[in-house]
Amino acid sequence: MKIAADGPRFPASPAERFIARGGELLPELVTLRRAIHAEPELGLHLPETQRRVLEALAPLDLELHTGTALTSVVAVLRGATPGPTVLLRADMDALPLQEATDLPFRSTNGAMHACGHDLHVAGLVGAAHLLHAHRDELAGDVVFMFQPGEEGFEGARLMLEEGLLDVTGQRPVAAYAVHVGPGPRGTFLTRPGTVTASSSSFSAEVSGRGGHGSRPHEVVDPVPVLAEIVLGLQSFVTRRFDVFDPVVLSVTNLAAGTGADNVIPGKARLSGTLRTMSPEALARIEAELPRVIAGIAEAHSAAATAEITTGYPSVVNDQATTERALESLRPAFGGRVVTAPHPTMGAEDFSYVAQRVPSTMLMLLASPPGSDRASVPNHSPHAVFDDAVLGDQAAALAILAAQTLTAHARSGAS
């Protein structure tokens, strides 16, 4: 209950109740998040994380399903009356990164939740508890998707193949996901249309002719060729692609040599990541990048081959679903709900869900206030996220699910 200025008492709105209850749940959500953070797991098989999720959901009357090809958890909340289905998603896996923070609950096992997936899990658990408490008000069902393998393992695609979208007997009318990132704590960002880049990877191998390090004139050294290819690829991106259709190419791995300082190797390799916003840009890269690499190698009497592997497509937010999400969250969180001015060049496999269901992905900024952490990006060993946002994160997901079900019930009644 809340007290109006003139004295009478009125029931709080559903959104206000979700926010208030989210605040009450915060200590439990923080405990869950920190336990997951301290024991991160990689890839598709996350048995300890799955166990924690199932344990956190056990007090609720939910239909629980676990994956076969991966340690996923799908929980279904049935509303009081029949209606459509809404899907809420969290990813659960960590990164192969040695944590370099000073957190008392930091990981020490060589993996790290440097992308905030530990917060995603705890926030979705919170949303399940909030919606369960209000299930008598829900006309429809909510699916809670806890997904392994977002970091390059296509966990979302595997869950779709295992029947995720049919678990209630009908396809969801909307899907929502929240992803944390650095910036002013508690700010929600989203936009209609493209919100993330597509992600692809590339690799190249330069073949020369090895020999003695003291007689480079008698060999074809692939190492300087590889170095020139790295520089040539930067020019390839900045001089052949429109800045208004962005392309990001980063060489992230270089390998050459036998371990002996006086041996010029016969081969050298590189690999990296590609981010694009349009299918046209990706198609042009696939056609031209191998020719650039081969041409540079040929200029030095070496040979080179290149391979491009297409990864996650862009997340494209549905126009109507995203406009409704903004309209639902602004009364609850006010000026903390912002329309993002442009997409991010990061990539996300929520894109596979968004290809099949009208979807909205939101960013929730979560840097600790008063610190210099806002400049530390996701995937850094120094990344720190403030889990004080978990109550609002849970409430936002609950609001989106509940108001989507209500909107569809009203449109069906009319």
Residue pairs with C-beta under 8 A, 6 or more apart in sequence:
1 9
1 10
1 11
1 12
2 9
2 10
2 11
2 12
2 16
3 9
4 10
12 20
14 134
14 137
14 399
14 402
14 403
15 328
15 331
15 332
15 395
15 399
15 403
16 332
17 134
18 130
18 134
18 332
18 394
18 395
18 398
18 399
18 402
19 332
19 391
19 392
19 395
21 130
21 133
21 395
22 126
22 130
22 390
22 391
22 392
22 393
22 394
22 395
22 398
23 391
24 391
25 126
25 129
25 130
25 390
25 391
25 394
26 388
26 390
26 391
29 122
29 123
29 125
29 126
29 387
29 390
29 391
29 394
30 122
30 387
30 388
30 390
32 52
32 56
32 121
32 122
32 125
33 118
33 119
33 121
33 122
33 387
33 390
34 105
34 118
34 387
35 52
35 105
36 49
36 52
36 92
36 113
36 118
36 121
36 122
37 103
37 105
37 106
37 107
37 113
37 118
38 105
38 106
38 107
39 48
39 49
39 107
39 109
40 93
40 94
40 95
40 107
40 109
40 111
40 112
40 113
40 118
41 47
41 48
41 49
41 92
41 93
41 94
41 111
42 93
42 94
42 95
42 96
42 111
42 151
43 93
43 148
43 149
43 151
43 153
44 69
44 70
44 71
44 93
44 148
44 149
44 153
44 155
44 158
45 70
45 71
45 148
46 71
46 92
46 93
46 148
47 71
49 71
49 92
49 93
49 121
49 148
50 66
50 71
50 72
50 73
50 92
50 146
50 148
52 121
53 73
53 92
53 121
53 125
53 146
54 64
54 66
54 73
56 125
57 64
57 73
57 75
57 125
57 128
57 144
60 75
60 77
60 128
60 129
60 132
61 132
62 75
62 76
62 77
62 128
62 132
62 144
63 75
63 76
63 78
63 167
64 73
64 74
64 75
64 76
65 73
65 74
65 75
65 76
65 167
66 72
66 73
66 74
67 73
67 74
67 148
67 158
67 159
67 162
68 162
69 158
69 161
69 162
70 148
70 149
70 153
70 155
70 158
70 159
71 148
72 145
72 146
72 147
72 148
72 155
72 158
72 159
72 162
73 144
73 146
74 143
74 144
74 145
74 146
74 159
74 164
74 167
75 128
75 143
75 144
75 146
76 141
76 142
76 143
76 144
76 167
76 168
77 128
77 131
77 132
77 135
77 138
77 141
77 142
77 143
77 144
78 135
78 141
79 135
79 137
79 138
79 139
79 140
79 141
79 142
79 405
80 135
80 136
80 137
80 138
80 139
81 138
81 139
81 140
82 139
82 140
83 138
83 139
83 140
83 141
83 405
83 408
83 409
83 412
84 140
84 141
84 170
84 172
84 173
84 404
84 405
84 408
85 140
85 141
85 142
85 143
85 168
85 170
85 171
85 172
85 173
86 140
86 141
86 142
86 143
86 172
86 173
86 174
86 175
86 176
86 400
86 401
86 404
86 405
87 142
87 143
87 145
87 164
87 165
87 172
87 174
87 175
87 176
87 353
87 357
88 124
88 127
88 142
88 143
88 144
88 145
88 175
88 176
88 177
88 397
88 400
88 401
89 124
89 145
89 147
89 156
89 175
89 176
89 177
89 350
89 353
90 117
90 120
90 121
90 123
90 124
90 144
90 145
90 146
90 147
90 177
90 178
91 117
91 120
91 121
91 147
91 148
91 149
91 150
91 155
91 156
91 349
91 350
92 117
92 120
92 121
92 146
92 147
92 148
92 150
93 117
93 148
93 149
93 150
93 151
93 153
93 155
94 107
94 111
94 112
94 113
94 114
94 115
94 117
94 118
94 151
95 111
95 112
95 113
95 114
95 115
95 151
95 379
96 110
96 111
97 111
97 112
97 114
97 379
97 381
98 110
98 112
98 381
99 106
99 107
99 108
99 112
99 114
99 381
100 381
100 382
101 381
101 382
101 383
101 384
103 384
107 113
112 381
112 383
114 378
114 379
114 380
114 381
114 383
115 151
115 378
115 379
115 383
116 179
116 180
116 181
116 366
116 378
116 383
116 385
117 150
119 180
119 366
119 385
119 387
119 389
119 390
119 393
120 177
120 178
120 179
120 180
121 146
122 387
122 390
123 178
123 389
123 390
123 393
123 394
123 397
124 144
124 146
124 394
124 397
125 394
126 390
126 391
126 393
126 394
126 395
126 397
127 144
127 393
127 394
127 395
127 397
127 398
127 401
128 142
128 144
129 394
130 394
130 395
130 398
131 138
131 142
131 398
131 401
131 402
134 398
134 402
137 402
138 402
138 405
139 405
139 406
139 409
140 405
140 408
140 409
141 168
142 401
142 405
143 164
143 167
143 168
143 172
145 159
145 164
145 353
147 155
147 156
147 159
148 155
149 155
149 156
149 158
149 349
150 156
150 348
150 349
150 350
152 311
154 312
154 349
154 352
155 349
156 349
156 350
156 351
156 352
156 353
157 349
157 352
160 352
160 353
160 356
165 171
165 172
165 356
165 357
171 356
171 357
172 357
173 357
173 358
173 404
173 408
174 318
174 321
174 357
174 358
174 359
174 360
174 400
174 404
175 350
175 353
175 354
175 357
175 358
175 359
175 360
176 325
176 359
176 360
176 361
176 362
176 397
176 400
176 401
177 348
177 350
177 353
177 359
177 360
177 361
177 362
178 188
178 361
178 362
178 363
178 364
178 393
178 396
178 397
179 348
179 361
179 362
179 363
179 364
180 363
180 364
180 365
180 366
180 385
180 389
180 393
181 363
181 364
181 365
181 366
181 378
182 365
182 366
182 367
182 373
182 374
182 375
182 376
182 377
182 378
182 383
182 385
183 365
183 366
183 367
183 374
184 365
184 367
184 374
185 365
185 366
185 367
185 368
185 369
185 386
185 388
185 389
186 333
186 336
186 364
186 365
186 366
186 389
186 392
187 336
187 337
187 338
187 364
187 365
188 329
188 333
188 336
188 337
188 338
188 362
188 363
188 364
188 365
188 396
189 338
189 339
189 340
189 362
189 363
189 364
189 365
190 317
190 322
190 325
190 326
190 339
190 340
190 360
190 361
190 362
190 363
191 317
191 322
191 339
191 340
191 341
191 342
191 343
192 317
192 318
192 319
192 322
192 323
193 316
193 317
193 319
193 343
194 277
194 314
194 315
194 316
194 317
194 343
195 314
195 315
195 316
195 317
195 340
195 343
195 344
195 361
196 314
196 315
196 343
196 344
196 345
196 346
196 347
196 348
196 351
196 361
197 246
197 248
197 275
197 276
197 277
197 314
197 343
197 344
197 345
197 346
197 347
198 275
198 276
198 277
198 282
198 310
198 311
198 312
198 313
198 314
198 347
198 351
199 273
199 274
199 275
199 311
199 312
199 347
200 273
200 274
200 275
200 276
200 282
200 285
200 308
200 309
200 310
200 311
201 271
201 272
201 273
201 274
201 308
201 309
201 311
202 249
202 271
202 272
202 273
202 274
202 289
202 306
202 307
202 308
202 309
203 269
203 270
203 271
203 272
203 306
203 307
204 229
204 269
204 270
204 271
204 293
204 304
204 305
204 306
204 307
205 267
205 268
205 269
205 304
205 305
206 222
206 225
206 226
206 229
206 267
206 268
206 269
206 297
206 302
206 303
206 304
207 222
207 266
207 267
207 297
207 302
207 303
207 304
208 219
208 220
208 221
208 222
208 225
208 264
208 265
208 266
208 267
208 268
208 301
208 302
209 219
209 220
209 266
210 219
210 263
210 264
210 265
210 266
211 218
211 219
211 263
211 264
212 218
212 219
212 262
212 263
212 264
213 261
213 262
213 263
213 264
214 262
216 264
219 264
220 300
220 301
220 302
221 264
222 256
222 265
222 266
222 267
222 268
222 302
223 256
223 257
223 264
223 265
223 268
224 300
225 268
225 296
225 297
225 300
225 302
225 304
226 254
226 256
226 268
226 269
226 270
228 296
228 300
229 270
229 292
229 293
229 296
229 297
229 304
230 251
230 254
230 270
232 292
232 293
232 296
233 249
233 251
233 289
233 292
233 293
234 249
236 249
236 288
236 289
236 292
237 247
237 248
237 249
240 284
240 288
241 247
241 281
241 284
245 277
245 278
245 280
245 281
246 275
246 276
246 277
246 345
247 274
247 275
247 276
247 277
247 281
247 285
248 273
248 274
248 275
248 276
248 345
249 272
249 273
249 274
249 275
249 285
250 272
250 273
251 270
251 271
251 272
252 271
252 272
252 273
253 269
253 270
253 271
253 272
254 268
254 269
254 270
255 268
255 269
255 270
256 265
256 267
256 268
256 269
257 263
257 265
258 265
274 282
274 285
274 308
275 345
275 346
275 347
276 282
276 285
277 314
277 343
282 310
285 308
286 308
286 310
289 306
289 308
290 305
290 306
290 307
290 308
293 304
293 305
293 306
294 303
294 304
294 305
294 306
296 304
297 303
297 304
298 304
311 347
312 347
312 348
312 349
312 351
312 352
313 351
313 352
313 355
314 343
314 347
314 351
315 348
315 350
315 351
315 354
315 359
315 361
316 351
316 354
316 355
317 354
317 359
317 360
317 361
318 354
318 358
318 359
318 360
320 358
321 358
321 359
321 360
321 404
322 360
324 403
324 404
324 407
325 360
325 362
325 400
326 337
326 339
328 399
328 400
328 403
328 404
329 337
329 396
329 399
329 400
330 337
332 395
332 396
332 399
333 392
333 396
340 363
344 363
346 378
348 361
350 359
350 361
353 359
354 361
360 400
362 396
364 389
364 392
364 393
364 396
366 385
366 386
366 387
366 389
367 373
367 374
367 376
367 384
367 385
367 386
368 384
368 385
368 386
369 386
371 384
373 382
373 383
373 384
376 382
376 383
376 384
377 383
